[in-house]
Amino acid sequence: MNEIVRIDPIDNQFMIGMYGGLDMIKFKRDYRDSFYGIEACLFEKKDDMDQLRELAVQNGMKIGVHFPLRAHTYPFRDAPILAKCQQMRDDAYKAVAQELEYLSTYRPTYVLFHYPKPVILDSHVDWSIWTFGDSSEYEYSNDTSIAIIRQLSQEWFEWIQKQAKRYDFIPVMELDTWSSWFYKERWFLDLLDTYCDIRICLDMQRLYLQQRIDPDFDVLRIIRQLAPYTYSIHVSNMQCSVNGEILNRHYPVLPEQSTAAGWAPIAEYLKTIFNINGNVKIMFEHRSELISETELERCYSYLRDIIQSTKK
């Protein structure tokens, strides 16, 4: 008699990331047949994109795209759709439109964009620890206005929701940082209510880092506020020293990681999210090569247990 293999339904909310190309060693080590799919970004070769599509068909998995799928098709990593310069915004919209047209043959379930770009940084916070490619990626709140950001955001939301309906994908916005303009005022949530096809991605590591440097930032408040609108979360852990030095980035989440040692309270974050929205996808944005295969399985089991505890 054949043994019945029981698959935890929570696994269907798990995803792994592929950046730069299709890494079959990583795929065979990290992916499980019961997982939901793969998030792909900045692929160098079309052959890798085509092979990913074939893998998706063979394994019944979904493809998500972290814009852009193709590397070197645009001078910026993220499209500056909120740039003050009209020409830059026009070029950004054109680049996104071209990429979405290209992606139509791959039929991604969702396309994730970093928004807003440029990132809005609250002027009272010391952002020196934050990593940006160059100064074009951000601007300080005292160099712009909330009225401009609201207007340009509405234009972007209206346009991208139309594209989502045209190409049949879920548009997902990931905020690099959380300016107080987005959580102390109602306008951003009103936008999400109006353009209800648009969802949010919450990055656990970024949330933790901002909590450490921004005295006004309350992670759990943000999570509770945004959980109903959240489609996916990027999960990895970060460790900081007492003086704020970053010791580990993108480390897999393991149960022995304590807040006393400077690790983020990922279990608390996840329980808060899943108590409100049990359908969120977990995309493992960790460096799995930092741990053994046994530890990786412990990571997956630990996350399953955390989520399961919210369903009781």
C-alpha positions in Angstrom: 0.0 0.0 0.0 1.4 3.4 -1.0 2.0 5.9 1.7 -0.2 9.0 1.5 1.9 12.2 1.4 0.1 15.0 3.2 0.8 18.4 1.9 0.3 21.3 4.3 -2.0 23.8 2.5 0.0 26.6 3.9 2.8 25.7 1.5 0.6 27.0 -1.4 1.3 30.4 0.0 5.1 30.1 -0.2 7.3 31.4 -3.0 11.0 31.6 -3.7 12.8 34.4 -5.6 14.9 34.2 -8.7 17.1 37.2 -9.4 19.4 37.6 -12.4 18.4 34.3 -14.0 17.1 30.8 -13.5 19.3 29.1 -11.0 18.4 25.4 -11.1 20.7 24.5 -8.2 18.7 27.0 -6.0 15.4 25.8 -7.5 16.1 22.1 -6.7 17.3 23.0 -3.2 14.7 25.7 -2.2 11.6 24.9 -4.1 9.0 22.4 -3.0 6.3 20.9 -5.3 3.6 22.2 -2.9 4.8 25.9 -3.2 2.8 28.5 -5.0 5.5 29.7 -7.3 8.5 31.9 -8.1 9.1 35.6 -8.2 11.4 36.5 -11.0 13.4 39.7 -11.5 16.2 41.1 -13.8 16.8 38.0 -15.9 19.8 38.4 -18.1 18.8 35.7 -20.7 15.7 35.1 -22.6 16.4 31.4 -22.5 16.1 31.5 -18.7 12.7 33.3 -19.0 11.5 30.7 -21.4 12.8 27.8 -19.3 11.0 29.4 -16.3 7.8 29.4 -18.2 8.2 25.7 -19.1 9.0 24.9 -15.4 5.8 26.7 -14.4 3.8 24.6 -16.8 5.5 21.3 -15.8 5.2 22.0 -12.1 1.9 23.8 -11.9 3.5 26.8 -10.3 2.7 30.5 -10.7 5.1 33.2 -11.9 5.3 36.6 -10.3 7.4 39.3 -11.7 9.4 41.9 -9.6 9.6 44.6 -12.2 11.5 44.5 -14.5 11.8 40.9 -15.6 14.4 41.8 -18.3 17.7 43.3 -17.2 19.3 46.2 -19.1 16.1 47.3 -20.8 15.9 50.6 -18.9 18.5 52.9 -17.4 16.9 52.7 -13.9 16.2 49.7 -11.7 12.8 51.0 -10.8 10.7 53.3 -13.0 10.5 56.8 -11.5 6.8 57.2 -12.1 6.6 60.0 -9.4 9.5 62.0 -10.8 9.0 65.8 -10.8 10.3 66.0 -14.4 7.5 65.3 -16.9 9.9 63.8 -19.4 11.2 61.3 -16.8 7.7 60.3 -16.0 6.8 59.9 -19.6 9.8 57.7 -20.2 9.0 55.7 -17.1 5.4 55.0 -18.2 6.7 54.1 -21.6 9.2 51.6 -20.2 6.6 50.0 -18.0 4.1 49.7 -20.9 6.8 48.1 -23.1 7.7 45.6 -20.3 4.1 44.7 -19.7 3.6 44.1 -23.4 6.6 41.8 -23.3 5.4 40.0 -20.2 2.1 39.2 -21.7 3.5 36.0 -23.3 4.6 34.8 -19.8 1.3 35.5 -18.2 2.5 36.5 -14.7 0.0 36.2 -11.8 1.3 39.5 -10.5 3.8 42.3 -11.3 5.4 44.0 -8.4 6.7 47.6 -8.6 8.7 49.7 -6.1 6.5 52.7 -5.3 6.9 55.6 -4.9 9.9 56.2 -7.0 11.7 58.4 -6.1 11.2 57.2 -2.5 9.9 59.8 -0.2 12.1 60.1 2.9 10.9 61.9 6.0 13.3 64.8 6.6 13.6 64.3 10.3 15.0 60.8 10.1 18.7 59.9 9.6 18.7 57.6 6.6 22.5 57.2 6.3 22.2 53.5 7.1 19.8 52.9 4.2 21.1 51.5 0.9 20.2 53.3 -2.4 21.9 52.9 -5.8 22.2 56.6 -6.2 20.6 59.9 -5.2 18.1 59.8 -8.0 16.2 57.0 -6.2 14.9 59.3 -3.3 13.9 62.8 -2.3 13.3 64.3 1.1 9.8 65.3 2.1 10.8 68.9 2.6 11.9 69.0 -1.1 8.4 68.1 -2.4 4.8 68.3 -1.3 2.1 65.8 -0.3 -0.2 67.4 -2.8 2.2 66.5 -5.7 2.7 63.0 -4.4 -1.1 62.5 -4.1 -1.7 63.7 -7.6 1.0 61.7 -9.2 0.1 58.6 -7.2 -3.5 58.8 -8.4 -2.4 59.1 -12.0 -0.1 56.0 -11.5 -2.8 54.0 -9.8 -5.4 54.8 -12.4 -3.1 53.9 -15.2 -1.6 50.7 -13.8 -5.0 49.3 -12.9 -6.1 49.8 -16.5 -3.0 47.9 -17.6 -3.7 45.2 -15.1 -7.2 44.6 -16.5 -5.8 44.7 -20.1 -3.0 42.1 -19.4 -4.7 40.2 -16.6 -2.3 40.5 -13.7 -2.4 41.8 -10.1 -0.4 45.0 -9.6 1.5 45.0 -6.3 3.2 48.0 -4.8 6.2 47.6 -2.5 7.2 50.7 -0.5 11.0 50.9 0.2 10.3 53.1 3.2 7.2 54.4 4.8 7.0 58.2 4.8 4.5 59.4 7.5 2.6 60.9 4.6 1.4 57.4 3.7 0.3 56.2 7.1 -0.6 59.3 9.1 -3.0 60.5 6.5 -6.0 58.7 5.0 -5.4 59.5 1.3 -3.2 56.4 0.6 -5.7 54.0 2.0 -8.5 55.8 0.1 -6.5 55.2 -3.1 -6.2 51.5 -2.3 -10.0 51.4 -1.7 -10.7 53.2 -5.0 -8.3 51.2 -7.1 -9.1 47.9 -5.4 -7.2 45.7 -7.9 -3.9 47.2 -6.6 -2.3 45.4 -3.6 0.6 45.9 -1.3 3.8 44.0 -0.6 5.3 44.4 2.9 9.0 43.7 3.4 9.8 42.4 6.8 13.5 43.4 6.8 12.8 47.0 5.6 10.0 47.4 8.2 12.4 46.3 11.0 15.2 48.6 9.9 12.9 51.6 9.7 11.6 50.8 13.2 15.1 51.0 14.5 16.0 54.4 12.9 12.6 56.3 12.8 11.3 57.3 16.2 7.8 57.9 14.8 7.5 54.6 13.1 5.4 51.8 14.6 5.7 48.5 12.7 2.7 46.8 14.1 0.5 49.8 13.4 1.6 49.8 9.8 1.0 46.0 9.5 -2.5 46.3 11.0 -3.3 49.2 8.7 -2.0 47.6 5.5 -2.7 43.9 6.1 -6.2 44.0 4.5 -4.6 45.3 1.3 -1.5 43.0 1.4 -1.0 40.5 -1.4 2.5 39.3 -0.4 5.3 39.7 2.1 9.0 39.5 1.6 10.4 37.4 4.4 13.9 37.3 5.7 15.5 38.3 8.9 18.0 41.1 9.8 20.3 41.4 12.8 21.5 44.7 14.2 24.0 45.4 16.9 23.2 47.6 19.9 24.8 50.6 18.2 22.8 50.1 15.0 25.4 48.3 12.9 23.8 45.8 10.5 25.3 42.4 11.2 23.2 40.1 9.0 20.9 40.9 6.0 18.5 38.6 4.2 19.1 35.8 6.7 16.6 32.9 6.8 14.2 33.0 9.6 14.9 30.5 12.4 13.3 30.0 15.8 16.5 30.6 17.8 16.8 34.2 16.5 16.1 36.3 19.5 15.2 40.0 19.7 17.7 40.3 22.6 20.5 39.4 20.1 19.2 42.1 17.7 17.1 40.0 15.3 13.8 41.2 14.0 10.6 39.8 15.7 9.5 38.1 12.5 7.1 35.8 14.3 5.3 38.8 15.8 5.1 40.5 12.5 3.7 37.4 10.7 1.1 36.6 13.4 -0.1 40.2 13.2 -0.5 40.0 9.4 -2.1 36.5 9.3 -4.6 37.3 12.1 -6.0 39.9 9.8 -5.4 38.4 6.3 -4.8 34.7 6.1 -4.3 34.6 2.3 -1.1 36.5 2.1 1.7 35.0 0.0 5.2 34.6 1.6 8.1 35.2 -0.7 11.3 34.0 0.8 13.8 36.8 0.1 16.5 35.2 2.1 20.0 33.9 1.2 19.3 30.3 1.7 23.0 29.4 0.9 23.9 30.8 4.4 22.4 27.8 6.0 22.3 24.0 5.6 19.5 22.1 3.9 18.4 20.8 7.3 18.2 24.4 8.6 16.3 25.5 5.5 13.6 22.9 6.2 13.5 24.1 9.8 12.9 27.6 8.4 10.0 26.4 6.4 8.5 24.3 9.3 8.9 27.3 11.6 7.0 29.6 9.3 4.3 26.9 8.8 3.9 26.7 12.6 3.6 30.4 13.0 0.9 30.8 10.4 -0.9 27.7 11.6 -1.1 29.2 15.1 -3.2 32.1 13.6 -5.7 29.7 12.1 -6.8 28.0 15.3 
